């Protein structure tokens, strides 16, 4: 299980600018830590990759950045675990908070921006301090791809342009950024089998469920690094694990889980199994998973993986 990363406890590779513009001198034998005031060491002036918001995603991304020897830095609102303290204020035009951030070739935004002007403000203030030679990646949700309720949606399909997050993402795309719309996230503390009590309250809850899509944190990290290395300005991508899951099939699988659980959870699992088998009989379903054509909205993410010549590597969710 992935644990929260302590940025002070790991040797990292970071970079400072050489005399030639765009060159890096690599330093891999220095620990990233905070000074007595809580601020990061001042010599970290430039990195290759900057994570704005080191949350769940960073638990998977940071180890892969280190393996790939990609110099990085990360922020949190509090500066915990040796990160840089930074909080985006959409109402402020003050560039001072951006001065504590390093210049970076790629900046990843992990938190949602909403509505008009937030993307412009964040990018504009950062560039007012560090210049315009940087690429931007925003993590978003595939929930906006809801315009084709019974068909396949690709990265180029219609989406809800009135969604507040989609508006901010479109603004970033207009600034030549790239957006990764991620399907259901799991890994580490996010265990789908543990969601049963949240997603199922009745037989009707199961009946209405069709297709669902997931992507593991390890593959999210692979997608981010792939985009960093082969940047696609102005492009929105759907990112999933290339599978379409049937909720009925997953609920049956979750109900058969052998992990420790309370008596109440065991009772719910048994009840869910009974409900699924009843629905199968009622709708003449002989086996699970059901035919994909009957499951409603489906997401096609193969375009992303093919373009970047990388593929999801995590095993199928069961």
C-alpha positions, 0 to 999 in steps of 0.5 A: 500500500502506498504511503504518504511521501515525506519529502525530507526523508528521501535523496532526490535529484534537483537542478540549478541552471547552468551558464547555458540557458536550459541546461541543468547541472545534476545534484543527486547527493543532497537531501531535500529538507527544511531550514529552521524557519520551515522553508526549503533550502534556498539553492533549489532555484530550478527543477524539471518538474513542479507538483502544485499540490502534493496529495494522493497522486504524489504518493505514486508520482514521486517514486517514479520521478526519482527512478526516472532521475527527473529533478522535482519539487512539490508544494502543499498548503502547509509545507508538510513533509518538507514540501514548499508551502503554497496556497493558490488564492484565485482572488489575489494578484500578488506574485510574492507567493510565487517567488518561493516556487522554483522555475520548472520545465513542467508544472503539474496542477493536481487541485481543481481550478473552477470557472473563468480566470483561475487558470489565467491567474495561476499561470500568469502569476507564475510566469511573471516571476519565472518566465514563460518557458514552462508547460502546464498539466492539469489533472481533471475528471472524466465526469465531464464526458457525459454527452454520449450516455450510450456511446463511446467517448474519446478524448475528442468527443463532446463534453459538458462545456458548462461544467465549472472545472471544464471551463477552467480546463479549457482556459488552460488549454487556450494557454497551450496547457494539457489536461488529463481527465482521469477515470476512477482513481484507486490505489494506496488507501483508495480501495474500491472494494471498501466502497460497497457501503457507499455505492449500494443502499438498495437493489435499485442502486445496483440495477441502474449501474452500468459501465465504470472506468478506473485507473491505478495511481501507478498508471496515473504517474506513468501518464503524467511523466509521459505527458511531461516527456512528450508534451501535447499543448492545447490537448485534452486526454481521457486516461483510464486503464483501457478497460470497461468494467461492469458494476454488477461484476465488480459488486459481485467480486467485492462481495466475495472479498476475503479481507477482514470486515465487520459483521455488518459489512459481511451482511451487506456483501451477502445481500449484494450478492443476492441482489445481483443474482436476482437482477441477472435472473430478471434480465436474463443475464447468464454470466458476468460481465454483461455485454459492453454494448448494454452498459451505457457510457464507455470511455476510450482512452487508447488514443492517449496511450498510443500517442505517448507509446506507453501503456498502463501496467497495473493488473486488472481491478478485481 
